[in-house]
Amino acid sequence: MTPDPLLRISALTKSYAGVVVLKNVSFSVPRASIVGLIGENGAGKSTLIQCVNGVTRPDSGSILFDGREITPVTIASALKHGIVTIPQEFNLADPMTVSENVFLGHELKKHGFLDCSAMRRRTRELLEELHCNISADAEVSALRIAEKQIVEIARAINRECRLLIMDEPSTVLNPPEVENLFRIMRAMRERGVSLLYVSHKLSEVKEICDTVAVLRDGEFISENPASELTVKEMANRLVGRELNRIFPPKTGREGSGVPALSLENLSHGKRVRGVSLELHKGEILGLAGLGGAGRTELAETVYGIRARTGGSVKIDGMEKDIRSPAEAVAAGIAYLTEDRQKSGIIQSFPLARNLSLISLKKYCSGPFIRHKKEEQSARGYMERFRIKTPSAMAPVRELSGGNQQKGAIAKSLDADPGIFLFDEPTRGIDIHSRGEIYRFIHSLAEAGMACLVISSDLEELIGLCPRVAVMREGALAGVLEGEHINEKEIMYLAAGVQ
């Protein structure tokens, strides 16, 4: 007899402002299993997660956990039952230490006072169990993305979670970090924990998941053993049609003239060490490297977020002393950050207000902002990028991740740059939206823009870029072209393997 599933969702429906985002959804998560949840941006995955973890309440339907209905589902009741979520944008307190984050809200006390030594000791045990050598006393703000994720997992284990929901956990992890994540997930499954794994990386879903559930336009489509599905079948199910080639043909650069961007021995302390690199008009140059290699730091130094401690930056052959993002924008540089939630867009602002943030001057008449012109421009970008939103004045927080990313790109383009630095441009984006962004980057290059694409997704770099530069420990390890752009050679350079 098959045991009851740990989680059973029945006929779940949810609407926002009259728009149905979940339509009679029913599916289950077996005990001690890893279930993949896939779907395009806007398919309803985030809303489904929020109904399960108590962030929002469904309009109708039921949620049974361990055979009993949870009524009502609140954040507190979900945690009490052992339902823990690790969101795509981590829910950690950066100024606090690792142990303080692990026990946040569940602090240990002794004689009425915080028992800091006991919390540090237990945190060290958890980190050792996860084969992680970060210090329990380290400040979370100093950790890499992969390390922050392990802190989230340690916190979940400490809360004795029975169902761990992971939202896009591998989006900015390199292959060794993904393998370590999968090792941890398998170990948790062996201990009896169930995991709901939400991801757009279908090859990873097939590798790590026991079963795969598909959502499309708010409706449940199917749930099958992962072993019975190919990656192509999963992709076709989530979009409801046959997918064409996701990558456009590779574009070349415009001749061998003066580079659009030239870095000569560029340095920022120990994070960026003497990098010399050229980016030409009409080129899409990839930038690869393991976590902590200095890729984001290099982009931030070029963009004036980080102070340059050595070397030079030339734009169209002219040396520029860029000390702030405002100066970078004035010099014709756009930068799409890897974290759109913190520094890419303002969630509470309407889409139209977000798109004009960098280029507000062109919408002003004296001291006044011409809002009609601003909204008209936003509607143009909505059509150009196929941004799905009720209106240009809808708050960005109501948009799906893919549409938010399109908005962030449009915001940077509104300043008319000649150089575009993309940092993880398809992080957390579904396969269809990724294809749209790839084609748009390709169209920018064809129009003469110089594009630098930083990515942890090697398939992305291989499929999109005619040249790929690789960084290691803050320095440039090499540049690959043509048939040499493959996972093996990229990883050899990134890891320093001869």
N, C-alpha and C positions, 0 to 999 in steps of 0.2 A: 504494500500500500504506500503510495507516495505521500510523504509528510506535507502538512500545510505549509505554504510559503511563509517566510518571515514577514513580508510586506505584500498586502493585496489591495490594489486600488480598483474601485468599482464605480463605473459610470460617472467619473469626475467631470464636472463642467464649471468653467469660470469665464466671466465676461468683464471687460473694462469699458466703461462709458458706452455700453451698447455693442461693443465689438467682442465677439466670442473668440477667445484664445485657446480654450480647451473644450472639446466637444465629446462628451460621453466617453472619456478615456478609461479603459480598463486594462490593467496588466499586473504582473506580480514579480517579486524578487524572491527566488528560493533561498533557503538557509545555506550558509557557507558557500556562497557562489559569487561570481563577478558578472554583473549584467551590464551590457553596453546600452546606452540610450543615445540614439543618433537622430538627426533631423536638421534641416536647413535653419538658418537664423530666422526667427519669427515662427518656428514650427510649434512652439509652446513648451520647450524643454525647461526653460528657466521658471516659467509659471508652475509647471508640474512640480519641480523641486521645491518651490516656495510653498506649495500646498502641503507637501509632505513634511517639510521642516517647520511649518507653522508661521512663516513670514506673512503669508496671506491665507485667507479662508476661501474654499471653493463655494460656488453658489449651490451646488448639489453634488450628490455622490457620497461615497464613504471610503475611509482609509482604515484598514485593519492591520494591526501589528501584533505578531505572535498570536493570531487568532482572535484578538479582541479589538473592537472598534475604538479608535481614539476620538473622543468627543468632548469639547472641540479640540482641534489640533492647534496648539499654540507653540511658540518657541520653547517655553518652559516644559510643556507636556512632551514635546518631541525629544528634548534632551533627557528628560526623566526616563523615557523608554529606550534611550540609547541611540537615538537618531542624530548623527553629527554630520555637518556639511563643511567641506573645505571649498570655499568659493573661488572662482577664477581670479578675482582680485582679493588677495589674502586679507584675513580679518585679524591682523596682528597689530599690537601697539609697538611701533618702531622704537620709541625712546626707552622701552623697558627691556630687561634681560630675557634670555631664552627661558629660564626657569620661571620668571614672573609671568611670562606669556602662557606657558604650559599650565600653570595653576590659576590663571586669571578667572575670577568668579568662583573658584573652588579651592581657595587658599587653605593651607594647613595651619592650625593654630595650636599653641601650647601655653597653658596658663593664661589664656585670653589674648596672647600676642601672636603675631605671625611667626611660624616656625620656619624661618628662611633656610636653615641648614638642612632640615628634612626635605624641603621642596627642592633644594639644589641636588641633594643626594638622589632623590627619586628621579629627577630630570636626567641626571647622569646615567642612571640605570636604563631609562627609556632610550636615550641616545645611543647607548652601547648596544642595546637590543636591536636598534635600527642600523647598526654599523656606521654610525655617524660620529666623527671626531670633533665636532664643534663644542665649544665650552658652554656649560650651563650659565656662566656669568657673562657671556658675550651679549652685546647690545644687538637687538634684532635689526636695527637700521644698517649695521655693518655686514649683514649676511647676504649671500647670493640668493637668487630666486630658488634654486634647488634646495638650499639649506633652509630657507623660510618654509618651504613646503614640508620638509621633514619636521620642523617645529610644529606645524599644523597637525601632522599625523601623530606626533608624540602627544599633543594635547588631546586628540581624539581617543587615543589608547588610554590615556590617563583618566578620561571620562567614562571608560568602560563601554565604548560604543559597540553596538551590535549591528548597526547599519551605517556605513560610511558612504556619503554621497560626495563624489569628486567631480567638480565642474572644470573641464578643460585642464587637467593637471599637468599635461606634458607640452603645453604650447610653446614655452620658451626654454625647454630642456634640450641639451644635446644628447646624442645617442647613448653614451655611457650613463648619463643621469636618468634617462628614460629606463634603461635596463635595471638600474638600482631601484627606481620607483616600482617597476614590475615585480622585482624580487620581494619588496616590502609588501606589495598587494597580495602576492601568492602566499606569503607567510601569514598574513592576516586571515586569509581564507582558510588556511590550515588550522587556525585557532578558532574557527567557527564564525568569524565575522563575515557578513555579506557586504558587498560593495556595489554601488550604482555608479558606473563610470560614464560620464558624459563627455564626448569627444567628437571632433570633426576629423580626426586622423584615423581613417577607416582601416588602414593596414595595422595600426596599433590596436584598434578595437578587435579585429580578428585574432590578433596574437594573444591578447590578455584575457578576453571575455569568454565566459561559458555560453551565454546566450546574448542575443542582440535584439533590442526592441526599437521599432522605428515609429517616429511621429512625423506627420506631414500636415501642415495647415491646421494644427490643433487637434488632429484626429489620430487615433492609434491605428497603425497600418498592419504591423506584423510583429511576431516575436518567435525567433528561431534559434536553434543551436548555432553558434558561430562556425562550427566545423562544416555546416551545411551551406554556408554562404561564401561566395567570393567577394573580394573588395568591389569589383564592378557591379555585382548584384546588389550589394548594400547601397552603392552610390545611386543606382537606378531606382531603388525603392524609396530613398529619401527625397528624390526630386520628382519621382513619378514619370520619368521618361528616360530615354537613352541619352547618356552624356557624351558629348563630343570631346575632342582634345581640349584639355584644360589650359595648356600653355600655348601662347601664340608663337609664331616662328621667331627665332632669335634675330634681334636687330644688330646692325653693326654701328660703329662710331663714324662720325663725320671726318674722314681723312686723318691725317697725322699732324695737324696744325697745333696751334697753341691750346693747351688743355683748358677746359672750362674751370677745373679745380686742380691745383697742384699743391701737394703737401711736401715740404722738405724738412726732414729731421724733426717733425712735429713731436712735442713732448708735453706731458702733463704729469709731473712727478714720476712715480713708479708705475702709474696706471697706463700711461702711453709713453713709449720709449723710442724716440728717434724714427718715427714712421715717415717714409717717403713714398708717395703714391700719386698717380695721375688719373683723373677722370675727364673724359672727353665729351664734347657735345654729341648728343644722339646715342650715347652709350648707356647700357645697364650693367654696372659693375657690382658683383656680389661681394659680400664681406662675411667670411665664415670664421669660426673659432669656438673653442670650448668655453664653458662658463667662466667668467673672470679673465678672459683673454684680452679685454680692453676695447671691444668693438663699440659698445655704447659710449664709453668714455672718449673714444676717438671722435665720434660724431658730436658729442657734447662740447668737446674742445674746439672743433671747427665752428660750431654754432655759437660759441661764446658763453655757454653755460659754465664751463670749466675754464680756469685760467691757463693760458699757454705759458709753460715754463721754458720752452726752447723751440727753435725751428721757426718756420714761416708758413703762411697760407697765401697762395696766389689765386686770384680769380681773373680769368682771361689774360693771364700774364702779368697782372698788376698785384703787387704785394698789398695785403689788407691786414690791418691791426684790429681784429674783431674781438671786442671785449664784452659783448652782451648780445642776447638774442635780437634786440632791436637793431643793432648794427649789422647783424647777419642778415636780417630781413631786408635792410636797406641795401646790402651788397648783393641781393638776389638769391639768397639761400633759404630754402624751406626745409623744415625738419618735422617729420612725423615720429613722435616719441613712441617707445615700446609700451608705455603705460598710458593709454588714452584716458583712463578714469582719473588719474592724478594730475596730469599735465597736458593732455591732449585737448579735452573739451570740458565745459562746465555743465554738469548733469542737470542742474536746475534751470539753466537758461534755455529759451526757445532755440530751435535750430537756426533760424535767421540771425539771431544775436551771436551765436557761436561762430557762424561763418564769417562774420565781419570783424571779429576780435582783432585780427592782425592788421587788417586794412581799413580800420574805422575812418581814417581821414577822408577816404574817397566817398564816404557816405555822409559827410558833414557839410553843412552850409553855415559858415560862421561857427557859432557855439552850439548849433543845433544838429541833431542827427536826423537825416532824412529816412525815416523808417519805411516809407513806401518803397523807396529805391532799394533799401536793404532787403525787404521781403521779396521784391521782384527778382533781385539777384539770386536769392535763396531758392526761389521756385525754378530758376534756370538750372541751378546745380542739382536740384531734386530730379529734374528731367534728365539731365546729362548723366548723372550717376545712378539713376533709378533708385533713389532713396525713398523707401516706403514709409510714409508718415501721413497722418490726416491733414496736416497743414504745416506751413513754414514756421508757425508760431507754437507748434507742439514742443513741450519740454524734451530735451535730448534723452533724459532718463527713460522715456516711454518707447524709445527706439530699440530694436534688436541690436546685438553686438555688431553684426555686419553693416547695418545702416549707420551706426555710430562711427564705425571706422571710415565709411565713405564720407561722412560729414567732416571728420577730422582731416581727410585728404583735401576735400573741397575748401576747407578753411585755409589751409596752407597755400593752395593754388590761387586764392583770391588776391594774394599779394604779388602775383605775376613773377614768380621766381624763374631763374635760369638753371638752378641746381636744386635737386630734391634729394634729401637724405631720408630714406625709409628705414625705420627701425622696427623689425618684426611686423611688417605691414598686414599680414594675414593672421595674426595671433587671435585665436578663438573665433575664426570665421569659417562658415560652412563651405563645402566644396564648390557650390555654384557661385557664391559671392567671391571666393578666392579667384575663380576664373575671370570674373568681371574685373577684379583689381589687377590681375596680371595683364589683362588686355588693355587696361587703362594706363598702366605703367609703360607698356609697350608703345601705346599711342603717344605718350609724352616724349619718349625717346625718339620716335619717328618724326616728331615735330621739332626735334633739335635740343630737347632738354637733357641735361646730364643727370643720370639717376644712380644713386648708390643704394643698394638693397642689403641691409644687415638682416641675417636670418639664421635661426637655429635649425631650420628645416632644410636639410641637404637636398631633398627632392626639389624643393622650391628653387634653390640656387642653381642646381644642375639644369632644370627645365627652363629657367628664365634668362640666365646670364651667360653671355659669350666669354666673359672673363670673371674669375673668382679669386679675390685676394684672401689670404688666410692669416689670422693673427694668433700669436702664442705669447702669453705672459707679457702683454703690453707692446710687443714688437711685431713687425711684419715678418711672417715666416716664409712667405712666397706668394707668387701669383700664378694661377693655372689658366690655361686656354685650351680650346678645342677638345680633343679626345681625352685630355688629362683631367678634365672636369668630371670626376666621379667620386663616389663616397670614399673609396679606399685612399686615393691620393689626397683628398681634402683632410681626412682623419689622420693620415700619416703626418702631414704638415702641422695640423692642429696639436697633435700629441708629441711632436718632436721625434717621430720614429724614422729611422734612416732606411 
